[in-house]
Amino acid sequence: MNCYECVVGAGPVRAAVGVCRECGAGLCTEHLHIETVEMHRPAGMGKSTTDLPARRMVCPVCASAEATVPGPI
């Protein structure tokens, strides 16, 4: 699979190494945004977060869209 961003852009086409969690587009290492997120799980009265953060991969379009979402009113 090729990187979607490379295919629609004007640069060289690279092989995809990951998939955007939000839209499902295949992404190369240049276009892949890797973030860490705290995982939550139901735990009753105990600890509800994991000790290690999880990896989350998104494309530049989804990363940009999430950055511009307004906060709560």
Secondary structure by P-SEA (a helix, b strand, c coil): cccccccccccbbbbbcccccccccccccccbbbbbbbbbcccccccccccbbbbbbbcaaaaaaaaaccccc
